[in-house]
Amino acid sequence: MTPDLTIGVVGPHDLVERVMLMGHAAAPLPCRLVAAAYRDEQEAPDKVTRLGPGVDACLFASPVPYDLARRSGVLTMPATYVQLGGAALVAALAKAALDTRVDPKRVSIDVVSRADVEEAYTDLGIPAADVHSRDEPGATGTIAAYHERLARQGATTGALTCLPAVAERLHTAGVPVIRIRPTSAAVRTALHTAALLGAHHRLEESQLTVVLVEVPTLREPVRRAAPRYWRDELRLSLHRLLVQEANRINATVWPIDDHSYLVTATRGSIAAATDGFRVLPFAARIREELGLAVEVGVGMGRTTHDAESHARAALARTQAGKQAQGFAVDREGRALIPAPRMPPTGATALKPKGVEVLARLAAKLEGGDTVVDAEGAGKMLGVTPRTARRLLRTLVDEGLAWPLPPNRTPQPGRPRQLYRLIVEKLGPR
């Protein structure tokens, strides 16, 4: 039996309670509803984060919390929201007509699109020329100020709002206000849509996925100076690490040849391990523990053969120097390039310091030697070896340095990790 879907319900307390009371019987598939109620729409991204990865889909109270969650980059699952136009708006207008303080022909409306407003007024045979509408997202205070300003200017007789927090502020300010509440039919439709989105997402998550991992260092000809056992030891260490990573995501690993491995998993497990296909799988740990750079291709398909073919196509893209976000190919053979995560509101992008660090190191290199270790780099930069090691890894992440195989010595202790600085990226000096 297919396990029940899990749908997170994100909205104000009254709507969440209403959806929970309707229960999973309103959905077309067996599902479990998880409540995530907030007091203000600005809390929506945090509520989605708290729901975690166990949710198959999210249902939002209106477009406002949905848009806030989408912009903050926390939506890693399908999502939809309850429509507040149509019958919901008509019901609010009927309440406005019964309120002696409010003239429905002279009101301000938020969230609902202008097209939906004009359609509802046309259906009712009421002119909408003096109706003000605002569908742009914004903070609670900004939207409340919009309604209040129009009321103080005499342009409107009251406000119709979809947001409970705005309604509270306007009521406190003495502005006549009526909530636009979703109808039961709109809630059932949204819950139906969320269940279908979650079911489709679950099918996508279980899609067969193949990961090809190649190690350029092991692909290169053997150097005379390198000990014979070095490659065998490195292969064993790499295989052991990949098996550990594969066990963590319920995948399997097979060595293909002396320098490449094949990992079989599901789309969902790889998506979780790559931040939604934004970072290369396994690469960070391999670089950190073994000092190796790897080339990775991820492929999906209806059969193992298709998935492996797509993984090889993705690997070829990586080896050809294509952008890092494009290392996966979907089952249709198209490069899977996810949308970048949006930074939280007010956050500023930090300027990479890699080029500055590389320039400082390059200025102190002698005799054209571009190979350094953490101890030598620390002396050049005037920092501790630990800090230098972190800075060198930053250079690797930004493509400004290349980790060389660990320098094995007869002495006990941690082998010395060497890095080749790619000073060519600084341009003419």
N, C-alpha and C positions, 0 to 999 in steps of 0.2 A: 504494500500500500504506500502511495506517495505521501511523505510527511506533509503536514499542514504548512501552508504559507504563513509567513509572519509579516504583518503590515503595521508600521508605526504610524500612529495618528497624532499629528502635530498641530496644535491650535489652542485657542483660549479654552478655559475650563468648561464653559457651558457647551461648546461644540464637541469637545472630546467626550464629555459625559454622554452627549446625545448619540454620538457614533457608537460608543461602547454599549449603550442600552439597545441600540438597533442590533448589535451583535453580528457575528459572522454569517448569520442567516441571510443578510442582505447581499452577501458576496456570492458570485457564481461558483466559487471553488471553496473547499474547506480551508479556513484560515484562522490564524490567531491574531487578535488585535492587541497592540501594546500602546498604552497611553503615554503621551509626552506633552503635557499641558504647560502653557506659559502664561505669564501676566502681561507681557508686552511682546510684540512681534519681533523686536530686536533679539530676543532670546532664542529664536528659532534655530539658528546654526548650532548653538550649544546643545539644544535638545536633540538635534539629529546626531551630533557627535556622541551623545550619551546613549543613544539607541544602539550604536555599534554596528559591526558587520553582520550580525545575526538577522538583520531585517531584510526581507526580500523586496519591499517597496515602501514608499512613504506617501501618506495622504495628508495634504496641508489644508488648513481652513480657508485659505484664499490665495490669490496670486502674490500677495505681499510677503508672507513668510516663506513661500516657495522661492521667490526671487532672491530674498536675503540669503537663504541657504545655498542657492545655486551660485550666487556671486562670491560667497565666502569659500567655495570649493569643497564643501563637506559632503556634497551629494555623491556618493559612490554607488547608489542603487537607483532604480527607476523611481520616478515620483510624479504625482499629479496633484491637483488641488480642486476644491469644490467651486463650481461656477456660481457667481453671485449676480449675474445678469438675468434676463428673462423673467421667470416667475418670481424669483426672490426680489428683484427690483420692483415688479408690479405690486407685490404684497406690501413692500415698504411704502410705495406711493399711496396705496389704499389707506394705510395707517396715517399717512401725512394728511390725506383728505379729511380724516376724522378729527384731526387736531386743529382746533380753532386758531392756533397761533401760526400755523404753517400753510402757505399757499404752494401746492405742488408745482405750479408754473414758475415759481421763483425760489429755487433751492440750490444748494451746492451738493455735489455728489463726489465721493472719492472711490478709488480702486476700479470701479466699473468703467469699461471703455466707452468713449464717446459714441461709437457705433451702436453699442448695446443700449445706451441711454436713449438715443434718438429712435431706435427700433421700438423700445417699450413705450415711449410717448406717442409714437405714431399709431401703435396698436390700440392705445387708449383714446386716441383722438385729441390729445392735449398738445398745445404748442410747446416747443422746447427752446425757443429763441432766448429766453431769459434764464435758462438753466445753466449753471456753471458746473463743469466736471473736471476732475483731475485724476488721471490714471497713472501718473508717474510715481515710482516708489519713493519713499522718504521716511524720515524718522517720525515718531508719533507726534512730537512737538511741532514739527514742520507742517504736517497735515492738519493738525488741530488749529494752528495759526492761520492756515489758508481759509478754513471755514469761518473762523472767528472774524477775520478781517473783512470778508464779504458781508457778514451779518452786521458788523459795526458800521460799514459804509452804506447800509440800507439796500445793497444789491440783492440780498436774499432774505427770506423770512425764516430760514432754518437750514439744517444740514442733514443729509442722509449719509451715514458712514458704515463701512463694512468692518471697522476696527473697534473693538470694545474699549481699548485704552483711549482712543480719540473721543469716543462717546462720553467717557467719564470726564475728560478734560472740558469738553464743551458744556456738559451739564453743570459742572462746577463754575464755568464762566458765565452761565445764564443764557447760553445759546440754545434755542429749541433744537433737539437732535433726535433722530430716529435711526435705530440700527437696521441695517440690511442683513437679514438673517437667511441663511440658506434653507431652501425648502427640503422636506424629507425626500422628495424625488431627486433633487440635486445631490444630496448626500449619498443616496443609494447608487446613483449613476457614477459618482466619483469613487465610491468603494468598489463598485464593479470594475471600473477602469484600473484601479490600483491592483486588484487581484489578478487581472489579466496581465498587467505589466510585470507583476512579480512572478507569475508562472512562466512567462516568456523569458524573463531574466534567469530563472532557475535552469531552464533548458539550455540557455546560452552558457551558463556557468559550468554545466556538466560536459560541455563540448570538448572533444579530444584535442589535446595540445601537445606538441613535441618541441623540445628545446635542444638545440645543438650548441655545444660548447667546444670551441677550439682554442688551443694554447699556442700562440705564435712561437714562443720560446722553445717548445718541444718540437715544433715543425721545422725549425732551423737546423742546418747541418751541425753535427757534433764538432765542437772545438777540441783541438788536441790537448789544450791546457786543462780542460774540464775532466774531473775524475769520471771513470766509467759508471760508477754506481750512482752518480748524481741524478741522471735522468730517471732511473728506476725508482729512486727514493722520492723524487718529485711527483712521479705518476701515482705512486701509492698514496702519498699525502693528499694529492688532488682528488683521487678517487674516494678516499675516506671522507674528505670534506663534502664532496658532492652527495655522497650517500647520506650523511648527516642532514644536509639541507633538504634532500628529497624526502627523507622520513618525516621531516617536520611538516611537509605539505602533502603527505600521502602520495608521493610520486615514486618512480623507479628509475634506476640509472644503469646504462650499459656502456662499456668502453667500445668505441668503434675501431679505433686504431691507436697508434702510439701518441697521437696529439689531439684526439677529439672524443667527445662523449655525447650520448643521447639520453635525454631525460623525457619520460612520458608522464604527463600529468593531465589535469583538467584546466579549462580556461579560468575557472574561479580561483583555483589554488595559485596559478601563476599570476593572476591579476592581484591577488592579495600580497604576493611576494615582490611585486614590482610597482606598488603604489599605483595600480591601474594602468600598467604598461608605460610608466613614466621613467623607471630606472631599470637598468639591466639586471636580470636575475643572477644571483650568486656572485656577481663580479666584485662587489665591495668586500665581501668576506674573503674571497680568494686573494684579492690584492692586499688586504690587511694582514692575513695570516701567512701567506706564501710569497708575497711580493711579486705576484704574477699578474700581467694584464691578459684578459681573455677576450675573445670575439664570440658574440652570442647571436643566434637567430632563433626566433620563436615562430612556429607555424601552427595553424589550426586547420582542421579538415573533417570531412565526414568519415574518412577511413585513415588508418595509420599511414598508408602510402601517401595520401593527399597531404596530411599534416606534415610529414617529413619533407615532402617536396616544397611545401611553402616555407618550412623552416630553413631549408637550404637557400631558397630565394632571399629570405630575410638576412641570412648570414652573408650572402653575396653583397647585399646592400651595405651591411656593416663594414665589410672588408674593402668596399669601394669608397669608404669615407663619407657615406651619407650621414645625415643628422642622427644623433643618438636616439631621439624619439622617433622611431620608425624601424625598430629592430624586430617588430612583430608583423606577421602577415595573416589576415583573417582567412576564413574558409573559402572566400570568394577569390582569394589571390591578391587582395588589395592591402597596401601598407596600412597598418593600424597606427594612426598618430592621434593620441588622445588630446583633448583640449587642455591647455595649461591650467594649473590650479590658480584661482584668483587669490591674491593676498588678502588677509583680513582688512576691513575698513580702517584706514588711517595708517596702515603699514607702508613702509617705504623700502624699495629694493636696495639691498646693500651692494655697493660696487665691489666687484671681485678684486682682491689684492694680489692675486697670483702674479700678474705681470710686474707689479712693483717688486715683489720678492725675487722673481727671476732676474730682474734688472740689477738688483743689489748683489745677488750672487755672481752674475756674469761679470760685474765690474771687478770682482776680486779673484776671478779664476786666473790661473797662471799656466803659461805654456800651451794654451788651447785645450787643456784637459776639461771636459764637461761632465765628468763623473764625480759625484760627491756622495758622502754618507751623512747621517744625522749629526755625528760629532763634528765633522769638518764644516758642515753647513752652519751648525750652531756657533762655531768660532767666527765664521765670516759675518754672521748676522748679529752676533753679540747676545745670543739667547741660549737657553739650556738645550741639551740634545733632545729632550722630550718635546719641547716646543718646536725645535727644528724638524723633528720627525713628523709632527702634525702639519707643518708648513709644506714639507715635501709631498705629503699625501694630497694636500690641497693643489699643488702644482700638477700632480698626476690627474686629479679629478678635472682640472681645467685644460688638460692636454698640453701642458707646458713641461712635463718631465715624463720619463719612461722608467718604470721599475725594472732593474736587472735581476736575474736570478740570485737568490741569497748566496753570499760568499762563504761557502763551507770551509772551516779551518779545523785542524786537529785539536785546537784548544776547546775546552768545555764552555758552555754558555750559549747565549743567543747569537746566531750567525749575523754577520754584518750585512745590512741591506744597503745596496748601492743604487743610485738613481742617475740616469743620464739626463742632464738638463737640455731641453730643446731650445737653445739660445737663438736658433734661426728665426723663431717666431717674434723676436724683438725687432727684426728688420735691420737695416744697415746701421752700424754703430760707428 
